[in-house]
Amino acid sequence: MKLTQAVFYLGLLLFTACQATPVPTPEPTLPIQPTLMVTNTAVLTPSPVAPTQPPPANPTLIPTISASPTPAFPSHDGDPLDRAQIGLQVHLHSEDVGEIMHHLDTLNVGWVKTQVSWKLFQPDPDRLDEVLWQELDELITSANDREIQVLLSVAKAPEWTRPTTEMDGPPTDYNNFAAFMRLLSARYVGQVAAYELWNETNLQREWNGAPLSGADLAEIIRLGAQAVREVDPDALIISGAPAPTGINDGITAVDDRLYFQQMIDAGVAEWVDGFGVHPYGWANPPLSSYASPDPRIPSHADHPSFFFVDTLENYRQILTNAGVDKPLWATEFGWGSYENMGEAVPGTAYMLNVSEWQQAEYTLASYVEASTRPWVGPLILWNLNFAPLLGPDFSESAYSILLPDRSPRPVYHALRTLTE
């Protein structure tokens, strides 16, 4: 090719390149991810775009952004608690022991408590109710098989021992009680870890036929403790807990702090390994106190007896003042709630101020709070199964962690998280 021709073709090529529209090199296409636009009122998400092609037969699921589901119950998020500090009171008579044990297994409790009503177990001097004894045998054997410790609360003298048949109360001769405790503990040597002697005897309905006296309770405990230790010296003896009521008229009730002081002054500490206490909270949160009540609580906040922490601390102070260093056992405690239960029983309208969520939340918080106090022994929650037995028309049912249809309440599920 001649030089002139080469120059001509080179110029033509340059001219064509300058006139063409440049096409950029395509980049890889990234999948479009939804983004959140956060405003001060709402979270907005882009509207979905209809697919241009049908989805594959077995599409791969891609996680989408959604709000966290509302939990069904509160849960314990701290270190697991020792199951030996957690217990539950059950109603036994005519109940399915296998079902009871299933619940205790599920909840992983370390203690089970039931009340032995002396008047039912020994209705006559020479007659025992064999059906009740066999039920108790089955409960104790089943609990021992599961390494669940047993606490028996013994109260309610039979009519043949009392001066009156009205309400419940003590025997005229305390030695009759000692004889029954000897019979009971001999049957269960090595199987019952602890006995609580009597229950809420500062109330007329539990100690009718005799004056309300902490000193008298100390004496019946002395005789009962001696009887147990004759046959089962390893069993623990717990003094019967007074009832916190805020009442001190000397007839209907004696103030529980005053009554507990009477017990201590009478020397009950010499005969027991621990002291029963019933730190109920009415509708007050477990960490509130008489000195600093929750202002949202409309009633039962005007006396220290209505507060969980105050009751524990006040009893501990009485022991400290007396130079006694033995643990307090919360042999009953809890919060009642009528949610999903029914109408309030007269005199218990304060339970309307406790939702099922709060019932669960307060119970968890009380176990955690008690665990920070080395002088507090096991806490026995009241109760597992009174609602299925009694129905919704009794105040005891409001404390039950099973509903009348036997379905679990939120507090039931919450308890399971304490030891996990």
C-alpha positions as a Markdown table, in Angstrom:
| # | Residue | x | y | z |
|---|---|---|---|---|
| 1 | Met | 0.0 | 0.0 | 0.0 |
| 2 | Lys | 1.2 | 3.5 | -0.8 |
| 3 | Leu | 1.8 | 6.0 | 1.9 |
| 4 | Thr | -1.0 | 8.3 | 0.7 |
| 5 | Gln | -3.5 | 5.4 | 0.8 |
| 6 | Ala | -2.4 | 4.4 | 4.3 |
| 7 | Val | -2.9 | 7.9 | 5.6 |
| 8 | Phe | -6.3 | 8.1 | 4.0 |
| 9 | Tyr | -7.6 | 4.9 | 5.7 |
| 10 | Leu | -6.1 | 5.9 | 9.1 |
| 11 | Gly | -7.9 | 9.2 | 9.0 |
| 12 | Leu | -11.2 | 7.4 | 8.1 |
| 13 | Leu | -10.8 | 5.1 | 11.1 |
| 14 | Leu | -10.2 | 7.9 | 13.5 |
| 15 | Phe | -13.2 | 9.9 | 12.2 |
| 16 | Thr | -15.5 | 6.9 | 12.7 |
| 17 | Ala | -14.4 | 6.3 | 16.3 |
| 18 | Cys | -15.0 | 9.9 | 17.3 |
| 19 | Gln | -18.6 | 9.8 | 16.0 |
| 20 | Ala | -19.7 | 6.5 | 17.8 |
| 21 | Thr | -21.6 | 6.5 | 21.2 |
| 22 | Pro | -19.5 | 4.8 | 23.9 |
| 23 | Val | -21.1 | 1.7 | 25.6 |
| 24 | Pro | -20.0 | 1.2 | 29.2 |
| 25 | Thr | -18.9 | -2.2 | 30.4 |
| 26 | Pro | -21.8 | -3.9 | 32.3 |
| 27 | Glu | -21.2 | -4.6 | 36.1 |
| 28 | Pro | -22.5 | -7.6 | 38.0 |
| 29 | Thr | -26.2 | -7.2 | 39.2 |
| 30 | Leu | -26.6 | -7.5 | 43.0 |
| 31 | Pro | -29.8 | -8.8 | 44.6 |
| 32 | Ile | -32.1 | -6.0 | 45.9 |
| 33 | Gln | -32.4 | -6.1 | 49.7 |
| 34 | Pro | -35.3 | -4.4 | 51.5 |
| 35 | Thr | -34.3 | -1.4 | 53.5 |
| 36 | Leu | -35.9 | 0.2 | 56.5 |
| 37 | Met | -36.8 | 3.8 | 56.6 |
| 38 | Val | -36.9 | 4.9 | 60.2 |
| 39 | Thr | -39.1 | 7.8 | 61.2 |
| 40 | Asn | -40.3 | 9.0 | 64.6 |
| 41 | Thr | -43.6 | 7.3 | 64.2 |
| 42 | Ala | -43.3 | 4.1 | 62.2 |
| 43 | Val | -41.0 | 1.7 | 60.4 |
| 44 | Leu | -41.7 | 1.6 | 56.7 |
| 45 | Thr | -40.8 | -1.2 | 54.3 |
| 46 | Pro | -40.9 | -1.1 | 50.5 |
| 47 | Ser | -43.9 | -2.4 | 48.7 |
| 48 | Pro | -43.4 | -5.9 | 47.3 |
| 49 | Val | -42.7 | -6.1 | 43.5 |
| 50 | Ala | -44.5 | -8.7 | 41.6 |
| 51 | Pro | -42.1 | -11.3 | 40.1 |
| 52 | Thr | -41.7 | -11.2 | 36.4 |
| 53 | Gln | -41.2 | -15.0 | 36.3 |
| 54 | Pro | -43.0 | -17.7 | 38.2 |
| 55 | Pro | -41.1 | -18.9 | 41.3 |
| 56 | Pro | -39.3 | -22.2 | 41.2 |
| 57 | Ala | -41.1 | -25.4 | 42.4 |
| 58 | Asn | -39.0 | -25.5 | 45.6 |
| 59 | Pro | -38.0 | -22.0 | 46.4 |
| 60 | Thr | -35.3 | -21.2 | 48.9 |
| 61 | Leu | -36.8 | -19.3 | 51.8 |
| 62 | Ile | -35.2 | -15.9 | 52.5 |
| 63 | Pro | -35.5 | -14.5 | 56.0 |
| 64 | Thr | -37.6 | -11.4 | 56.1 |
| 65 | Ile | -37.4 | -8.5 | 58.6 |
| 66 | Ser | -40.2 | -8.7 | 61.1 |
| 67 | Ala | -40.9 | -7.5 | 64.7 |
| 68 | Ser | -39.9 | -9.9 | 67.5 |
| 69 | Pro | -42.9 | -11.9 | 68.7 |
| 70 | Thr | -44.3 | -10.9 | 72.1 |
| 71 | Pro | -43.3 | -13.5 | 74.7 |
| 72 | Ala | -46.0 | -15.5 | 76.3 |
| 73 | Phe | -44.4 | -15.3 | 79.8 |
| 74 | Pro | -41.5 | -13.6 | 81.6 |
| 75 | Ser | -38.3 | -15.6 | 81.8 |
| 76 | His | -35.3 | -15.7 | 84.1 |
| 77 | Asp | -32.2 | -14.5 | 82.2 |
| 78 | Gly | -29.6 | -14.6 | 85.0 |
| 79 | Asp | -27.6 | -17.5 | 86.3 |
| 80 | Pro | -29.6 | -20.6 | 87.1 |
| 81 | Leu | -30.9 | -20.9 | 90.6 |
| 82 | Asp | -30.4 | -23.9 | 92.9 |
| 83 | Arg | -33.5 | -26.2 | 92.6 |
| 84 | Ala | -33.1 | -26.9 | 96.3 |
| 85 | Gln | -34.4 | -23.3 | 96.9 |
| 86 | Ile | -37.5 | -23.8 | 94.8 |
| 87 | Gly | -40.6 | -25.7 | 96.0 |
| 88 | Leu | -44.3 | -26.0 | 95.3 |
| 89 | Gln | -47.3 | -26.8 | 97.5 |
| 90 | Val | -49.8 | -29.3 | 96.1 |
| 91 | His | -53.2 | -30.5 | 97.0 |
| 92 | Leu | -53.1 | -34.2 | 97.3 |
| 93 | His | -56.5 | -35.7 | 98.3 |
| 94 | Ser | -58.1 | -37.6 | 95.5 |
| 95 | Glu | -55.6 | -36.2 | 93.0 |
| 96 | Asp | -53.6 | -38.1 | 90.4 |
| 97 | Val | -50.1 | -38.4 | 92.0 |
| 98 | Gly | -48.6 | -39.3 | 88.6 |
| 99 | Glu | -49.9 | -36.0 | 87.1 |
| 100 | Ile | -48.6 | -34.1 | 90.1 |
| 101 | Met | -45.2 | -35.7 | 89.7 |
| 102 | His | -45.2 | -34.9 | 86.0 |
| 103 | His | -45.6 | -31.2 | 86.9 |
| 104 | Leu | -42.9 | -31.3 | 89.5 |
| 105 | Asp | -40.5 | -32.9 | 87.0 |
| 106 | Thr | -41.4 | -30.3 | 84.3 |
| 107 | Leu | -40.8 | -27.4 | 86.7 |
| 108 | Asn | -37.6 | -29.0 | 88.1 |
| 109 | Val | -38.4 | -28.1 | 91.7 |
| 110 | Gly | -36.4 | -29.4 | 94.6 |
| 111 | Trp | -39.2 | -29.4 | 97.2 |
| 112 | Val | -42.8 | -30.5 | 97.4 |
| 113 | Lys | -45.1 | -29.5 | 100.3 |
| 114 | Thr | -48.4 | -30.9 | 101.2 |
| 115 | Gln | -50.5 | -30.3 | 104.3 |
| 116 | Val | -51.3 | -33.3 | 106.6 |
| 117 | Ser | -54.7 | -32.4 | 108.2 |
| 118 | Trp | -54.4 | -34.4 | 111.4 |
| 119 | Lys | -58.2 | -34.4 | 111.8 |
| 120 | Leu | -58.6 | -36.2 | 108.5 |
| 121 | Phe | -55.8 | -38.6 | 108.8 |
| 122 | Gln | -56.8 | -39.7 | 112.4 |
| 123 | Pro | -60.6 | -39.0 | 112.6 |
| 124 | Asp | -60.9 | -41.2 | 115.7 |
| 125 | Pro | -58.4 | -42.1 | 118.4 |
| 126 | Asp | -58.0 | -45.7 | 117.1 |
| 127 | Arg | -58.8 | -45.2 | 113.4 |
| 128 | Leu | -56.7 | -43.9 | 110.5 |
| 129 | Asp | -58.0 | -43.0 | 107.1 |
| 130 | Glu | -56.1 | -45.6 | 105.1 |
| 131 | Val | -57.0 | -44.0 | 101.7 |
| 132 | Leu | -55.3 | -40.7 | 102.7 |
| 133 | Trp | -52.3 | -42.5 | 104.2 |
| 134 | Gln | -51.8 | -44.5 | 100.9 |
| 135 | Glu | -52.0 | -41.3 | 98.8 |
| 136 | Leu | -49.4 | -39.7 | 101.0 |
| 137 | Asp | -47.3 | -42.9 | 100.8 |
| 138 | Glu | -47.4 | -42.7 | 97.0 |
| 139 | Leu | -46.5 | -39.0 | 96.9 |
| 140 | Ile | -43.5 | -39.4 | 99.2 |
| 141 | Thr | -42.2 | -42.5 | 97.4 |
| 142 | Ser | -42.5 | -40.8 | 94.0 |
| 143 | Ala | -40.8 | -37.6 | 95.3 |
| 144 | Asn | -37.9 | -39.5 | 96.8 |
| 145 | Asp | -37.5 | -41.5 | 93.5 |
| 146 | Arg | -37.0 | -38.1 | 91.8 |
| 147 | Glu | -34.7 | -36.6 | 94.5 |
| 148 | Ile | -37.4 | -34.1 | 95.4 |
| 149 | Gln | -37.4 | -33.3 | 99.1 |
| 150 | Val | -40.7 | -33.5 | 101.0 |
| 151 | Leu | -42.0 | -31.0 | 103.5 |
| 152 | Leu | -45.1 | -32.0 | 105.5 |
| 153 | Ser | -47.1 | -29.2 | 107.2 |
| 154 | Val | -49.1 | -30.7 | 110.1 |
| 155 | Ala | -52.1 | -28.9 | 111.5 |
| 156 | Lys | -55.8 | -29.0 | 112.5 |
| 157 | Ala | -56.5 | -31.2 | 115.5 |
| 158 | Pro | -59.4 | -33.7 | 115.2 |
| 159 | Glu | -62.6 | -33.1 | 117.0 |
| 160 | Trp | -62.1 | -35.8 | 119.6 |
| 161 | Thr | -59.1 | -33.8 | 120.9 |
| 162 | Arg | -60.7 | -30.3 | 121.1 |
| 163 | Pro | -62.9 | -28.4 | 123.4 |
| 164 | Thr | -65.0 | -27.1 | 120.4 |
| 165 | Thr | -65.8 | -28.3 | 116.9 |
| 166 | Glu | -66.0 | -24.8 | 115.4 |
| 167 | Met | -63.3 | -23.8 | 112.9 |
| 168 | Asp | -59.9 | -25.4 | 113.4 |
| 169 | Gly | -57.7 | -25.3 | 116.5 |
| 170 | Pro | -55.3 | -27.1 | 118.9 |
| 171 | Pro | -55.9 | -30.1 | 121.1 |
| 172 | Thr | -56.7 | -29.6 | 124.7 |
| 173 | Asp | -53.9 | -32.0 | 125.6 |
| 174 | Tyr | -50.8 | -31.2 | 123.5 |
| 175 | Asn | -49.5 | -34.7 | 124.2 |
| 176 | Asn | -52.1 | -36.0 | 121.7 |
| 177 | Phe | -50.3 | -34.0 | 119.0 |
| 178 | Ala | -46.9 | -35.4 | 120.1 |
| 179 | Ala | -48.3 | -38.9 | 119.7 |
| 180 | Phe | -49.5 | -38.2 | 116.2 |
| 181 | Met | -46.2 | -36.7 | 115.2 |
| 182 | Arg | -44.5 | -39.8 | 116.5 |
| 183 | Leu | -46.8 | -42.0 | 114.4 |
| 184 | Leu | -46.3 | -39.9 | 111.3 |
| 185 | Ser | -42.5 | -39.6 | 111.5 |
| 186 | Ala | -42.1 | -43.3 | 112.3 |
| 187 | Arg | -43.9 | -44.2 | 109.1 |
| 188 | Tyr | -41.6 | -42.0 | 107.0 |
| 189 | Val | -38.2 | -42.3 | 108.6 |
| 190 | Gly | -35.6 | -41.1 | 106.1 |
| 191 | Gln | -38.2 | -40.2 | 103.5 |
| 192 | Val | -39.6 | -36.8 | 104.8 |
| 193 | Ala | -36.9 | -34.1 | 104.9 |
| 194 | Ala | -38.8 | -31.6 | 107.0 |
| 195 | Tyr | -41.9 | -31.1 | 109.1 |
| 196 | Glu | -43.6 | -27.8 | 109.6 |
| 197 | Leu | -45.5 | -27.8 | 112.9 |
| 198 | Trp | -48.9 | -26.0 | 112.6 |
| 199 | Asn | -49.9 | -23.2 | 110.3 |
| 200 | Glu | -51.0 | -19.6 | 110.7 |
| 201 | Thr | -52.0 | -20.0 | 114.4 |
| 202 | Asn | -52.2 | -16.3 | 114.9 |
| 203 | Leu | -55.6 | -16.5 | 113.2 |
| 204 | Gln | -58.8 | -17.4 | 115.2 |
| 205 | Arg | -59.9 | -19.7 | 112.3 |
| 206 | Glu | -56.8 | -21.8 | 112.8 |
| 207 | Trp | -56.5 | -21.7 | 116.6 |
| 208 | Asn | -60.1 | -21.5 | 117.8 |
| 209 | Gly | -60.9 | -22.8 | 121.3 |
| 210 | Ala | -57.9 | -21.2 | 123.0 |
| 211 | Pro | -56.3 | -17.8 | 123.2 |
| 212 | Leu | -54.1 | -16.7 | 120.3 |
| 213 | Ser | -50.6 | -17.1 | 121.9 |
| 214 | Gly | -47.2 | -17.4 | 120.3 |
| 215 | Ala | -46.0 | -19.0 | 123.6 |
| 216 | Asp | -48.6 | -21.7 | 123.4 |
| 217 | Leu | -47.5 | -22.5 | 119.8 |
| 218 | Ala | -43.9 | -22.7 | 121.0 |
| 219 | Glu | -45.0 | -25.3 | 123.6 |
| 220 | Ile | -46.8 | -27.5 | 121.1 |
| 221 | Ile | -43.8 | -27.3 | 118.7 |
| 222 | Arg | -41.5 | -28.3 | 121.6 |
| 223 | Leu | -43.5 | -31.5 | 122.2 |
| 224 | Gly | -44.0 | -32.3 | 118.5 |
| 225 | Ala | -40.3 | -31.7 | 117.8 |
| 226 | Gln | -39.2 | -34.1 | 120.6 |
| 227 | Ala | -41.5 | -36.8 | 119.3 |
| 228 | Val | -40.1 | -36.5 | 115.7 |
| 229 | Arg | -36.5 | -36.6 | 116.9 |
| 230 | Glu | -37.1 | -39.7 | 119.0 |
| 231 | Val | -37.7 | -41.7 | 115.8 |
| 232 | Asp | -36.2 | -39.7 | 112.9 |
| 233 | Pro | -33.4 | -37.4 | 114.3 |
| 234 | Asp | -32.3 | -36.3 | 110.8 |
| 235 | Ala | -35.7 | -34.7 | 109.9 |
| 236 | Leu | -35.7 | -30.9 | 110.1 |
| 237 | Ile | -38.3 | -29.2 | 112.2 |
| 238 | Ile | -39.8 | -25.9 | 111.0 |
| 239 | Ser | -41.9 | -23.7 | 113.2 |
| 240 | Gly | -45.4 | -23.0 | 111.9 |
| 241 | Ala | -45.6 | -19.7 | 110.1 |
| 242 | Pro | -47.9 | -16.9 | 111.3 |
| 243 | Ala | -50.2 | -15.2 | 108.8 |
| 244 | Pro | -49.4 | -11.6 | 107.8 |
| 245 | Thr | -52.7 | -9.7 | 108.0 |
| 246 | Gly | -52.2 | -6.2 | 109.3 |
| 247 | Ile | -54.8 | -7.1 | 112.0 |
| 248 | Asn | -54.0 | -7.1 | 115.7 |
| 249 | Asp | -57.3 | -7.2 | 117.6 |
| 250 | Gly | -56.3 | -10.2 | 119.6 |
| 251 | Ile | -59.5 | -12.1 | 118.6 |
| 252 | Thr | -59.6 | -12.4 | 114.8 |
| 253 | Ala | -55.8 | -12.2 | 114.6 |
| 254 | Val | -52.6 | -11.1 | 116.3 |
| 255 | Asp | -50.1 | -9.2 | 114.3 |
| 256 | Asp | -47.7 | -11.7 | 112.8 |
| 257 | Arg | -44.6 | -9.8 | 113.9 |
| 258 | Leu | -45.9 | -9.5 | 117.5 |
| 259 | Tyr | -46.8 | -13.2 | 117.4 |
| 260 | Phe | -43.4 | -14.2 | 116.0 |
| 261 | Gln | -41.8 | -12.2 | 118.8 |
| 262 | Gln | -43.9 | -14.1 | 121.3 |
| 263 | Met | -42.7 | -17.4 | 119.9 |
| 264 | Ile | -39.0 | -16.4 | 120.1 |
| 265 | Asp | -39.5 | -15.1 | 123.6 |
| 266 | Ala | -40.9 | -18.5 | 124.6 |
| 267 | Gly | -37.8 | -20.2 | 123.4 |
| 268 | Val | -39.0 | -21.8 | 120.2 |
| 269 | Ala | -35.6 | -21.4 | 118.6 |
| 270 | Glu | -34.2 | -24.1 | 120.8 |
| 271 | Trp | -36.5 | -26.7 | 119.2 |
| 272 | Val | -36.5 | -25.9 | 115.5 |
| 273 | Asp | -34.0 | -25.9 | 112.6 |
| 274 | Gly | -35.8 | -23.1 | 110.8 |
| 275 | Phe | -38.7 | -20.7 | 111.0 |
| 276 | Gly | -41.7 | -20.7 | 108.8 |
| 277 | Val | -42.7 | -17.4 | 107.3 |
| 278 | His | -45.5 | -16.5 | 104.8 |
| 279 | Pro | -44.2 | -13.4 | 102.9 |
| 280 | Tyr | -47.2 | -12.7 | 100.7 |
| 281 | Gly | -47.2 | -9.6 | 98.7 |
| 282 | Trp | -50.9 | -8.9 | 98.1 |
| 283 | Ala | -50.8 | -6.8 | 94.9 |
| 284 | Asn | -47.4 | -5.1 | 95.8 |
| 285 | Pro | -44.4 | -5.9 | 93.6 |
| 286 | Pro | -41.8 | -8.0 | 95.5 |
| 287 | Leu | -39.2 | -5.3 | 95.7 |
| 288 | Ser | -41.4 | -2.5 | 97.0 |
| 289 | Ser | -41.8 | -1.8 | 100.7 |
| 290 | Tyr | -44.0 | -0.1 | 103.2 |
| 291 | Ala | -41.4 | 2.8 | 103.3 |
| 292 | Ser | -41.4 | 3.0 | 99.5 |
| 293 | Pro | -44.6 | 1.6 | 98.1 |
| 294 | Asp | -45.6 | 1.5 | 94.4 |
| 295 | Pro | -47.9 | 4.5 | 94.0 |
| 296 | Arg | -50.0 | 2.6 | 91.4 |
| 297 | Ile | -51.2 | 0.0 | 94.0 |
| 298 | Pro | -54.6 | 1.2 | 95.2 |
| 299 | Ser | -54.9 | -0.9 | 98.4 |
| 300 | His | -53.1 | -3.0 | 101.0 |
| 301 | Ala | -50.0 | -0.9 | 101.0 |
| 302 | Asp | -50.4 | 0.7 | 104.4 |
| 303 | His | -48.8 | -1.9 | 106.6 |
| 304 | Pro | -45.5 | -3.8 | 106.5 |
| 305 | Ser | -47.3 | -7.1 | 106.5 |
| 306 | Phe | -48.4 | -6.6 | 102.9 |
| 307 | Phe | -44.9 | -6.6 | 101.5 |
| 308 | Phe | -42.7 | -9.6 | 100.5 |
| 309 | Val | -39.4 | -8.0 | 101.4 |
| 310 | Asp | -40.6 | -6.3 | 104.5 |
| 311 | Thr | -41.9 | -9.6 | 106.0 |
| 312 | Leu | -38.6 | -11.3 | 105.4 |
| 313 | Glu | -36.5 | -8.4 | 106.7 |
| 314 | Asn | -38.7 | -7.9 | 109.8 |
| 315 | Tyr | -38.6 | -11.5 | 110.9 |
| 316 | Arg | -34.8 | -11.6 | 110.3 |
| 317 | Gln | -34.4 | -8.5 | 112.5 |
| 318 | Ile | -36.4 | -10.2 | 115.3 |
| 319 | Leu | -34.1 | -13.2 | 115.1 |
| 320 | Thr | -30.9 | -11.0 | 115.0 |
| 321 | Asn | -32.1 | -9.1 | 118.1 |
| 322 | Ala | -32.5 | -12.4 | 119.9 |
| 323 | Gly | -29.1 | -13.7 | 118.9 |
| 324 | Val | -30.6 | -16.4 | 116.7 |
| 325 | Asp | -29.0 | -17.4 | 113.5 |
| 326 | Lys | -31.3 | -20.0 | 111.8 |
| 327 | Pro | -32.9 | -19.7 | 108.4 |
| 328 | Leu | -36.4 | -18.4 | 107.4 |
| 329 | Trp | -38.3 | -20.9 | 105.3 |
| 330 | Ala | -41.0 | -19.3 | 103.1 |
| 331 | Thr | -43.4 | -22.2 | 103.5 |
| 332 | Glu | -46.1 | -20.2 | 101.6 |
| 333 | Phe | -45.9 | -17.2 | 99.3 |
| 334 | Gly | -47.2 | -16.0 | 96.0 |
| 335 | Trp | -49.4 | -13.5 | 94.2 |
| 336 | Gly | -53.0 | -14.2 | 93.3 |
| 337 | Ser | -54.5 | -13.2 | 90.0 |
| 338 | Tyr | -58.1 | -13.4 | 88.8 |
| 339 | Glu | -57.2 | -13.0 | 85.2 |
| 340 | Asn | -58.8 | -15.9 | 83.2 |
| 341 | Met | -60.2 | -17.1 | 86.5 |
| 342 | Gly | -63.4 | -15.3 | 87.2 |
| 343 | Glu | -64.9 | -12.8 | 89.6 |
| 344 | Ala | -63.1 | -11.7 | 92.7 |
| 345 | Val | -64.1 | -13.5 | 95.9 |
| 346 | Pro | -65.3 | -10.9 | 98.5 |
| 347 | Gly | -62.4 | -9.5 | 100.4 |
| 348 | Thr | -59.8 | -10.3 | 97.8 |
| 349 | Ala | -60.4 | -7.6 | 95.2 |
| 350 | Tyr | -56.7 | -6.6 | 95.5 |
| 351 | Met | -56.0 | -9.6 | 93.3 |
| 352 | Leu | -57.7 | -7.8 | 90.4 |
| 353 | Asn | -54.7 | -5.5 | 90.4 |
| 354 | Val | -52.4 | -8.4 | 89.5 |
| 355 | Ser | -52.3 | -9.7 | 85.9 |
| 356 | Glu | -51.1 | -13.1 | 85.0 |
| 357 | Trp | -48.0 | -11.5 | 83.5 |
| 358 | Gln | -47.3 | -9.7 | 86.8 |
| 359 | Gln | -48.0 | -12.9 | 88.8 |
| 360 | Ala | -45.2 | -14.6 | 86.8 |
| 361 | Glu | -42.9 | -11.6 | 86.9 |
| 362 | Tyr | -43.3 | -11.1 | 90.6 |
| 363 | Thr | -42.7 | -14.8 | 91.4 |
| 364 | Leu | -39.4 | -14.8 | 89.4 |
| 365 | Ala | -38.2 | -11.6 | 91.0 |
| 366 | Ser | -39.0 | -12.9 | 94.5 |
| 367 | Tyr | -36.9 | -16.1 | 93.9 |
| 368 | Val | -34.0 | -14.0 | 92.6 |
| 369 | Glu | -34.2 | -11.5 | 95.5 |
| 370 | Ala | -34.4 | -14.3 | 98.1 |
| 371 | Ser | -31.3 | -16.0 | 96.6 |
| 372 | Thr | -29.3 | -12.9 | 97.6 |
| 373 | Arg | -30.1 | -13.5 | 101.2 |
| 374 | Pro | -28.2 | -16.5 | 102.6 |
| 375 | Trp | -30.5 | -16.6 | 105.7 |
| 376 | Val | -33.5 | -17.5 | 103.5 |
| 377 | Gly | -34.2 | -21.2 | 103.1 |
| 378 | Pro | -36.5 | -22.8 | 100.4 |
| 379 | Leu | -39.4 | -20.8 | 99.0 |
| 380 | Ile | -42.5 | -22.9 | 98.6 |
| 381 | Leu | -44.8 | -21.3 | 96.1 |
| 382 | Trp | -48.6 | -21.5 | 96.9 |
| 383 | Asn | -49.9 | -23.4 | 94.9 |
| 384 | Leu | -49.9 | -25.9 | 92.0 |
| 385 | Asn | -53.4 | -27.3 | 91.6 |
| 386 | Phe | -56.1 | -25.8 | 93.8 |
| 387 | Ala | -58.0 | -24.2 | 90.9 |
| 388 | Pro | -58.7 | -27.6 | 89.1 |
| 389 | Leu | -59.9 | -28.9 | 92.5 |
| 390 | Leu | -61.9 | -26.0 | 93.8 |
| 391 | Gly | -62.9 | -24.1 | 90.6 |
| 392 | Pro | -62.9 | -20.3 | 90.2 |
| 393 | Asp | -65.1 | -19.4 | 93.2 |
| 394 | Phe | -62.4 | -19.8 | 95.8 |
| 395 | Ser | -59.6 | -17.3 | 96.5 |
| 396 | Glu | -57.1 | -20.2 | 96.8 |
| 397 | Ser | -57.6 | -20.8 | 93.1 |
| 398 | Ala | -56.3 | -17.4 | 92.1 |
| 399 | Tyr | -52.9 | -18.4 | 93.4 |
| 400 | Ser | -52.9 | -21.7 | 91.5 |
| 401 | Ile | -50.4 | -22.0 | 88.6 |
| 402 | Leu | -52.9 | -24.3 | 86.8 |
| 403 | Leu | -56.2 | -22.9 | 85.6 |
| 404 | Pro | -59.5 | -24.8 | 86.4 |
| 405 | Asp | -59.2 | -26.7 | 83.1 |
| 406 | Arg | -55.6 | -27.7 | 84.2 |
| 407 | Ser | -53.9 | -25.6 | 81.6 |
| 408 | Pro | -50.8 | -23.9 | 82.7 |
| 409 | Arg | -50.7 | -20.1 | 83.5 |
| 410 | Pro | -47.7 | -17.9 | 82.5 |
| 411 | Val | -46.2 | -18.3 | 86.0 |
| 412 | Tyr | -46.0 | -22.1 | 85.3 |
| 413 | His | -43.9 | -21.6 | 82.2 |
| 414 | Ala | -41.8 | -18.8 | 83.9 |
| 415 | Leu | -40.9 | -21.1 | 86.8 |
| 416 | Arg | -39.3 | -23.5 | 84.3 |
| 417 | Thr | -36.7 | -20.9 | 83.4 |
| 418 | Leu | -35.3 | -20.4 | 86.9 |
| 419 | Thr | -33.1 | -23.5 | 86.8 |
| 420 | Glu | -32.3 | -23.6 | 83.1 |
